[in-house]
């Protein structure tokens, strides 16, 4: 998008970031939201890439409220277990692209996935059970 004009004032809009606050069930988070902004009004235009930022921040806020692991903690545990994102999705759950989405903040992990990660963080040897459940029985 190049040089949009404000739908309210007709003034040129400029690319920038402005503080934005999201609230979810009484919890709030403030972050810099990229977009096209008008200096003469409160109007803004956001591209799909801009909206990914707010979607990820909303997912982070939901994770905090629901007691789920944040993206950086998911990545830390996965790396501690020496798993690729694809392998983690297949062994722990969610599918081959799930951990890519969890670690970007595009998708919230289930409580079950978080619980398994917390247990594996404390006892990494449990991974052998998940990799070969028939042997563990």
CORHUKA-V515117 format. One record per residue. N is the residue number from 0. RES is the residue in three letters. SS is DSSP state (2 for helix, 1 for strand, 0 for the rest). PHI is phi in whole degrees, -180 to 180 (999 if undefined). OMEGA is omega in whole degrees, -180 to 180 (* if undefined). Layout:
n:N res:RES ss:SS phi:PHI omega:OMEGA
n:N res:RES ss:SS phi:PHI omega:OMEGA
//
This chain:
n:0 res:UNK ss:0 phi:999 omega:-180
n:1 res:UNK ss:0 phi:-127 omega:174
n:2 res:UNK ss:0 phi:48 omega:176
n:3 res:UNK ss:0 phi:-71 omega:175
n:4 res:UNK ss:1 phi:-111 omega:-178
n:5 res:UNK ss:0 phi:-65 omega:180
n:6 res:UNK ss:0 phi:-68 omega:-179
n:7 res:UNK ss:0 phi:-89 omega:-173
n:8 res:UNK ss:0 phi:-109 omega:-176
n:9 res:UNK ss:0 phi:81 omega:180
n:10 res:UNK ss:0 phi:-75 omega:177
n:11 res:UNK ss:1 phi:-65 omega:177
n:12 res:UNK ss:1 phi:-105 omega:-176
n:13 res:UNK ss:1 phi:-123 omega:179
n:14 res:UNK ss:1 phi:-74 omega:179
n:15 res:UNK ss:1 phi:-174 omega:177
n:16 res:UNK ss:1 phi:-131 omega:176
n:17 res:UNK ss:1 phi:-135 omega:177
n:18 res:UNK ss:1 phi:-62 omega:179
n:19 res:UNK ss:1 phi:-133 omega:179
n:20 res:UNK ss:1 phi:-117 omega:173
n:21 res:UNK ss:1 phi:-110 omega:178
n:22 res:UNK ss:1 phi:-128 omega:178
n:23 res:UNK ss:1 phi:-140 omega:178
n:24 res:UNK ss:0 phi:47 omega:176
n:25 res:UNK ss:0 phi:85 omega:178
n:26 res:UNK ss:1 phi:-100 omega:180
n:27 res:UNK ss:1 phi:-127 omega:175
n:28 res:UNK ss:1 phi:-142 omega:179
n:29 res:UNK ss:1 phi:-115 omega:-178
n:30 res:UNK ss:1 phi:-150 omega:177
n:31 res:UNK ss:1 phi:-85 omega:-178
n:32 res:UNK ss:1 phi:-99 omega:177
n:33 res:UNK ss:1 phi:-74 omega:177
n:34 res:UNK ss:1 phi:169 omega:174
n:35 res:UNK ss:1 phi:-100 omega:-175
n:36 res:UNK ss:1 phi:-126 omega:176
n:37 res:UNK ss:1 phi:-98 omega:178
n:38 res:UNK ss:0 phi:-77 omega:-175
n:39 res:UNK ss:0 phi:-103 omega:-180
n:40 res:UNK ss:0 phi:-148 omega:178
n:41 res:UNK ss:0 phi:-92 omega:-177
n:42 res:UNK ss:0 phi:-70 omega:175
n:43 res:UNK ss:1 phi:-149 omega:176
n:44 res:UNK ss:1 phi:-129 omega:-178
n:45 res:UNK ss:0 phi:-125 omega:178
n:46 res:UNK ss:0 phi:-82 omega:176
n:47 res:UNK ss:2 phi:-59 omega:178
n:48 res:UNK ss:2 phi:-65 omega:177
n:49 res:UNK ss:2 phi:-62 omega:-176
n:50 res:UNK ss:2 phi:-68 omega:175
n:51 res:UNK ss:2 phi:-61 omega:180
n:52 res:UNK ss:2 phi:-63 omega:-179
n:53 res:UNK ss:2 phi:-69 omega:177
n:54 res:UNK ss:2 phi:-63 omega:180
n:55 res:UNK ss:2 phi:-66 omega:179
n:56 res:UNK ss:2 phi:-68 omega:177
n:57 res:UNK ss:2 phi:-65 omega:176
n:58 res:UNK ss:2 phi:-62 omega:178
n:59 res:UNK ss:2 phi:-62 omega:179
n:60 res:UNK ss:2 phi:-62 omega:177
n:61 res:UNK ss:2 phi:-63 omega:179
n:62 res:UNK ss:2 phi:-61 omega:178
n:63 res:UNK ss:2 phi:-59 omega:-177
n:64 res:UNK ss:2 phi:-65 omega:-176
n:65 res:UNK ss:2 phi:-87 omega:180
n:66 res:UNK ss:0 phi:73 omega:178
n:67 res:UNK ss:0 phi:-95 omega:-179
n:68 res:UNK ss:0 phi:-71 omega:175
n:69 res:UNK ss:0 phi:-78 omega:-176
n:70 res:UNK ss:2 phi:-53 omega:-177
n:71 res:UNK ss:2 phi:-68 omega:178
n:72 res:UNK ss:2 phi:-75 omega:176
n:73 res:UNK ss:2 phi:-61 omega:179
n:74 res:UNK ss:2 phi:-62 omega:-179
n:75 res:UNK ss:2 phi:-59 omega:-179
n:76 res:UNK ss:2 phi:-67 omega:179
n:77 res:UNK ss:2 phi:-59 omega:-180
n:78 res:UNK ss:2 phi:-67 omega:177
n:79 res:UNK ss:2 phi:-59 omega:-180
n:80 res:UNK ss:0 phi:-84 omega:-180
n:81 res:UNK ss:0 phi:58 omega:178
n:82 res:UNK ss:0 phi:-111 omega:170
n:83 res:UNK ss:0 phi:-74 omega:177
n:84 res:UNK ss:2 phi:-61 omega:-179
n:85 res:UNK ss:2 phi:-64 omega:-180
n:86 res:UNK ss:2 phi:-63 omega:179
n:87 res:UNK ss:2 phi:-62 omega:179
n:88 res:UNK ss:2 phi:-65 omega:-180
n:89 res:UNK ss:2 phi:-79 omega:-177
n:90 res:UNK ss:2 phi:-82 omega:-175
n:91 res:UNK ss:0 phi:-88 omega:177
n:92 res:UNK ss:0 phi:132 omega:177
n:93 res:UNK ss:0 phi:108 omega:180
n:94 res:UNK ss:0 phi:102 omega:-171
n:95 res:UNK ss:0 phi:-65 omega:-179
n:96 res:UNK ss:0 phi:-110 omega:-175
n:97 res:UNK ss:2 phi:-61 omega:-176
n:98 res:UNK ss:2 phi:-69 omega:174
n:99 res:UNK ss:2 phi:-60 omega:-179
n:100 res:UNK ss:2 phi:-73 omega:177
n:101 res:UNK ss:2 phi:-61 omega:-174
n:102 res:UNK ss:2 phi:-75 omega:174
n:103 res:UNK ss:2 phi:-86 omega:-176
n:104 res:UNK ss:0 phi:88 omega:-180
n:105 res:UNK ss:0 phi:-79 omega:-177
n:106 res:UNK ss:0 phi:-142 omega:176
n:107 res:UNK ss:0 phi:-80 omega:175
n:108 res:UNK ss:0 phi:-74 omega:176
n:109 res:UNK ss:0 phi:-72 omega:175
n:110 res:UNK ss:2 phi:-60 omega:-179
n:111 res:UNK ss:2 phi:-62 omega:179
n:112 res:UNK ss:2 phi:-63 omega:178
n:113 res:UNK ss:2 phi:-61 omega:-180
n:114 res:UNK ss:2 phi:-63 omega:178
n:115 res:UNK ss:2 phi:-63 omega:180
n:116 res:UNK ss:2 phi:-63 omega:178
n:117 res:UNK ss:2 phi:-63 omega:178
n:118 res:UNK ss:2 phi:-64 omega:180
n:119 res:UNK ss:2 phi:-68 omega:177
n:120 res:UNK ss:2 phi:-65 omega:180
n:121 res:UNK ss:2 phi:-82 omega:-178
n:122 res:UNK ss:0 phi:-139 omega:-177
n:123 res:UNK ss:2 phi:-59 omega:179
n:124 res:UNK ss:2 phi:-66 omega:176
n:125 res:UNK ss:2 phi:-63 omega:179
n:126 res:UNK ss:2 phi:-60 omega:179
n:127 res:UNK ss:2 phi:-60 omega:179
n:128 res:UNK ss:2 phi:-66 omega:-179
n:129 res:UNK ss:2 phi:-69 omega:-179
n:130 res:UNK ss:2 phi:-73 omega:-178
n:131 res:UNK ss:0 phi:-142 omega:-176
n:132 res:UNK ss:2 phi:-63 omega:-179
n:133 res:UNK ss:2 phi:-68 omega:178
n:134 res:UNK ss:2 phi:-67 omega:-176
n:135 res:UNK ss:2 phi:-72 omega:-175
n:136 res:UNK ss:0 phi:-75 omega:*
//
